[in-house]
Amino acid sequence: MSPEEQAERLFAEGRNCAQAVLAAFAPAAGLDEQVALRVAAALGGGVCRTGATCSAVTGALMAIGLLLFDPSDAGREAQARVYAAGALFMERFAPEHGARDCRTLLGEDMGSPEGRQRAREAGLFRERCPRFVRDAARLVQEVLR
């Protein structure tokens, strides 16, 4: 199963966007999937349901760090590689979807129960979020090539 398919499956099973994207890459990075799910648990709804940065984006950035950062590199080169790949990911995500923040992507305030309810009733989590998750996983692979 590709990382895109894995991320989409995890999201469909009820994981938040960050959990789905990060966990899709966890095995390749030597991280247990259950640990990845725990690490990203607070990031749903645009970081703790604040509508800030899309959780698919935060999950993707964590995956990039896991896959690229070499902690044995005492210099700044490892960090520079992560920042460059992360910046490239960010550059590519926004034009595809019009934004990188959950509030704009969904058009609702995830910080309020009413906003979350409107998003749920409008089917936004079913219609839009799977695409963000899948595209984030695809873009991670693209920037790492």
C-alpha positions as YAML, in Angstrom:
chain: A
units: angstrom
residues:
- id: 1
  name: MET
  ca: [0.00, 0.00, 0.00]
- id: 2
  name: SER
  ca: [1.38, 3.42, -0.94]
- id: 3
  name: PRO
  ca: [1.83, 6.15, 1.69]
- id: 4
  name: GLU
  ca: [-1.08, 8.04, 0.10]
- id: 5
  name: GLU
  ca: [-3.36, 5.04, 0.39]
- id: 6
  name: GLN
  ca: [-2.14, 4.30, 3.91]
- id: 7
  name: ALA
  ca: [-2.72, 7.89, 5.02]
- id: 8
  name: GLU
  ca: [-6.19, 7.95, 3.51]
- id: 9
  name: ARG
  ca: [-7.04, 4.61, 5.14]
- id: 10
  name: LEU
  ca: [-5.86, 5.80, 8.56]
- id: 11
  name: PHE
  ca: [-7.92, 8.97, 8.21]
- id: 12
  name: ALA
  ca: [-10.99, 6.94, 7.21]
- id: 13
  name: GLU
  ca: [-10.47, 4.83, 10.34]
- id: 14
  name: GLY
  ca: [-10.82, 7.94, 12.49]
- id: 15
  name: ARG
  ca: [-7.27, 9.23, 12.89]
- id: 16
  name: ASN
  ca: [-6.73, 12.96, 12.59]
- id: 17
  name: CYS
  ca: [-4.96, 14.33, 9.51]
- id: 18
  name: ALA
  ca: [-1.56, 14.64, 11.21]
- id: 19
  name: GLN
  ca: [-1.76, 11.13, 12.62]
- id: 20
  name: ALA
  ca: [-2.73, 9.71, 9.24]
- id: 21
  name: VAL
  ca: [0.13, 11.34, 7.33]
- id: 22
  name: LEU
  ca: [2.83, 10.79, 9.95]
- id: 23
  name: ALA
  ca: [1.86, 7.17, 10.60]
- id: 24
  name: ALA
  ca: [1.88, 6.43, 6.86]
- id: 25
  name: PHE
  ca: [5.61, 7.18, 6.84]
- id: 26
  name: ALA
  ca: [6.50, 5.87, 10.30]
- id: 27
  name: PRO
  ca: [7.64, 2.36, 9.25]
- id: 28
  name: ALA
  ca: [9.99, 3.78, 6.57]
- id: 29
  name: ALA
  ca: [11.53, 6.01, 9.23]
- id: 30
  name: GLY
  ca: [11.89, 3.20, 11.77]
- id: 31
  name: LEU
  ca: [9.15, 4.58, 14.00]
- id: 32
  name: ASP
  ca: [6.43, 2.36, 15.40]
- id: 33
  name: GLU
  ca: [3.04, 3.32, 13.93]
- id: 34
  name: GLN
  ca: [1.45, 3.43, 17.39]
- id: 35
  name: VAL
  ca: [4.10, 5.90, 18.56]
- id: 36
  name: ALA
  ca: [3.47, 8.06, 15.50]
- id: 37
  name: LEU
  ca: [-0.26, 8.08, 16.29]
- id: 38
  name: ARG
  ca: [0.46, 9.17, 19.86]
- id: 39
  name: VAL
  ca: [2.95, 11.88, 18.84]
- id: 40
  name: ALA
  ca: [0.49, 13.50, 16.41]
- id: 41
  name: ALA
  ca: [-2.64, 13.09, 18.57]
- id: 42
  name: ALA
  ca: [-2.89, 16.76, 19.58]
- id: 43
  name: LEU
  ca: [-2.54, 18.17, 16.08]
- id: 44
  name: GLY
  ca: [-6.01, 17.53, 14.62]
- id: 45
  name: GLY
  ca: [-8.33, 20.32, 13.55]
- id: 46
  name: GLY
  ca: [-5.48, 22.61, 12.63]
- id: 47
  name: VAL
  ca: [-3.44, 22.03, 15.81]
- id: 48
  name: CYS
  ca: [-5.65, 21.25, 18.79]
- id: 49
  name: ARG
  ca: [-8.78, 22.25, 16.88]
- id: 50
  name: THR
  ca: [-7.67, 25.87, 16.56]
- id: 51
  name: GLY
  ca: [-7.99, 26.03, 12.77]
- id: 52
  name: ALA
  ca: [-4.31, 26.96, 12.47]
- id: 53
  name: THR
  ca: [-1.94, 25.01, 10.23]
- id: 54
  name: CYS
  ca: [-3.68, 22.09, 8.52]
- id: 55
  name: SER
  ca: [-2.90, 18.88, 10.35]
- id: 56
  name: ALA
  ca: [-2.05, 17.12, 7.10]
- id: 57
  name: VAL
  ca: [0.69, 19.75, 6.71]
- id: 58
  name: THR
  ca: [2.01, 19.30, 10.25]
- id: 59
  name: GLY
  ca: [1.99, 15.52, 9.85]
- id: 60
  name: ALA
  ca: [3.87, 15.85, 6.57]
- id: 61
  name: LEU
  ca: [6.48, 18.14, 8.10]
- id: 62
  name: MET
  ca: [7.03, 15.67, 10.94]
- id: 63
  name: ALA
  ca: [7.40, 12.87, 8.38]
- id: 64
  name: ILE
  ca: [9.96, 14.90, 6.46]
- id: 65
  name: GLY
  ca: [11.95, 15.43, 9.65]
- id: 66
  name: LEU
  ca: [11.78, 11.75, 10.52]
- id: 67
  name: LEU
  ca: [12.94, 10.69, 7.08]
- id: 68
  name: LEU
  ca: [15.62, 13.32, 6.49]
- id: 69
  name: PHE
  ca: [17.14, 14.39, 9.77]
- id: 70
  name: ASP
  ca: [20.29, 12.59, 10.82]
- id: 71
  name: PRO
  ca: [20.86, 13.20, 14.53]
- id: 72
  name: SER
  ca: [24.47, 12.03, 14.20]
- id: 73
  name: ASP
  ca: [25.19, 15.02, 11.93]
- id: 74
  name: ALA
  ca: [26.82, 17.41, 14.36]
- id: 75
  name: GLY
  ca: [26.76, 20.26, 11.84]
- id: 76
  name: ARG
  ca: [23.81, 22.22, 10.57]
- id: 77
  name: GLU
  ca: [23.59, 20.40, 7.25]
- id: 78
  name: ALA
  ca: [21.00, 17.87, 8.43]
- id: 79
  name: GLN
  ca: [18.75, 20.64, 9.73]
- id: 80
  name: ALA
  ca: [19.23, 22.63, 6.54]
- id: 81
  name: ARG
  ca: [18.09, 19.61, 4.47]
- id: 82
  name: VAL
  ca: [14.96, 19.29, 6.59]
- id: 83
  name: TYR
  ca: [14.15, 22.99, 6.35]
- id: 84
  name: ALA
  ca: [14.68, 22.98, 2.56]
- id: 85
  name: ALA
  ca: [12.44, 19.96, 2.03]
- id: 86
  name: GLY
  ca: [9.83, 21.34, 4.42]
- id: 87
  name: ALA
  ca: [9.82, 24.70, 2.67]
- id: 88
  name: LEU
  ca: [9.42, 22.98, -0.70]
- id: 89
  name: PHE
  ca: [6.51, 20.96, 0.68]
- id: 90
  name: MET
  ca: [4.85, 24.16, 1.97]
- id: 91
  name: GLU
  ca: [5.41, 25.89, -1.39]
- id: 92
  name: ARG
  ca: [3.64, 23.07, -3.19]
- id: 93
  name: PHE
  ca: [0.76, 22.42, -0.80]
- id: 94
  name: ALA
  ca: [-0.71, 25.93, -0.71]
- id: 95
  name: PRO
  ca: [-1.12, 26.45, -4.48]
- id: 96
  name: GLU
  ca: [-2.83, 23.07, -4.83]
- id: 97
  name: HIS
  ca: [-5.39, 23.84, -2.13]
- id: 98
  name: GLY
  ca: [-5.46, 27.62, -1.79]
- id: 99
  name: ALA
  ca: [-4.11, 27.73, 1.77]
- id: 100
  name: ARG
  ca: [-2.23, 25.85, 4.47]
- id: 101
  name: ASP
  ca: [-4.47, 26.65, 7.42]
- id: 102
  name: CYS
  ca: [-7.43, 24.51, 8.40]
- id: 103
  name: ARG
  ca: [-9.78, 27.45, 8.91]
- id: 104
  name: THR
  ca: [-9.34, 28.65, 5.32]
- id: 105
  name: LEU
  ca: [-9.23, 25.18, 3.78]
- id: 106
  name: LEU
  ca: [-12.52, 24.19, 5.38]
- id: 107
  name: GLY
  ca: [-14.14, 27.62, 5.61]
- id: 108
  name: GLU
  ca: [-15.17, 26.93, 9.20]
- id: 109
  name: ASP
  ca: [-13.76, 27.70, 12.62]
- id: 110
  name: MET
  ca: [-12.46, 24.44, 14.09]
- id: 111
  name: GLY
  ca: [-11.99, 26.28, 17.38]
- id: 112
  name: SER
  ca: [-15.70, 26.30, 18.11]
- id: 113
  name: PRO
  ca: [-18.11, 23.40, 18.54]
- id: 114
  name: GLU
  ca: [-20.50, 25.20, 16.17]
- id: 115
  name: GLY
  ca: [-17.84, 25.48, 13.46]
- id: 116
  name: ARG
  ca: [-16.93, 21.82, 13.79]
- id: 117
  name: GLN
  ca: [-20.61, 20.87, 13.65]
- id: 118
  name: ARG
  ca: [-21.18, 22.96, 10.51]
- id: 119
  name: ALA
  ca: [-18.12, 21.34, 8.90]
- id: 120
  name: ARG
  ca: [-19.42, 17.90, 9.84]
- id: 121
  name: GLU
  ca: [-22.92, 18.64, 8.51]
- id: 122
  name: ALA
  ca: [-21.50, 20.02, 5.26]
- id: 123
  name: GLY
  ca: [-19.46, 16.83, 4.82]
- id: 124
  name: LEU
  ca: [-16.17, 18.73, 4.75]
- id: 125
  name: PHE
  ca: [-14.28, 16.09, 6.77]
- id: 126
  name: ARG
  ca: [-15.51, 13.45, 4.34]
- id: 127
  name: GLU
  ca: [-15.02, 15.45, 1.13]
- id: 128
  name: ARG
  ca: [-12.01, 17.70, 1.63]
- id: 129
  name: CYS
  ca: [-9.82, 16.27, 4.38]
- id: 130
  name: PRO
  ca: [-9.10, 12.92, 2.68]
- id: 131
  name: ARG
  ca: [-7.76, 14.85, -0.32]
- id: 132
  name: PHE
  ca: [-5.52, 17.00, 1.91]
- id: 133
  name: VAL
  ca: [-4.19, 13.87, 3.63]
- id: 134
  name: ARG
  ca: [-3.56, 12.04, 0.37]
- id: 135
  name: ASP
  ca: [-1.94, 15.05, -1.31]
- id: 136
  name: ALA
  ca: [0.26, 15.73, 1.72]
- id: 137
  name: ALA
  ca: [1.56, 12.14, 1.60]
- id: 138
  name: ARG
  ca: [2.17, 12.44, -2.15]
- id: 139
  name: LEU
  ca: [4.02, 15.74, -1.72]
- id: 140
  name: VAL
  ca: [6.24, 14.30, 1.00]
- id: 141
  name: GLN
  ca: [7.38, 11.67, -1.45]
- id: 142
  name: GLU
  ca: [7.88, 14.24, -4.20]
- id: 143
  name: VAL
  ca: [10.04, 16.56, -2.11]
- id: 144
  name: LEU
  ca: [12.17, 13.68, -0.86]
- id: 145
  name: ARG
  ca: [13.05, 12.58, -4.41]
...
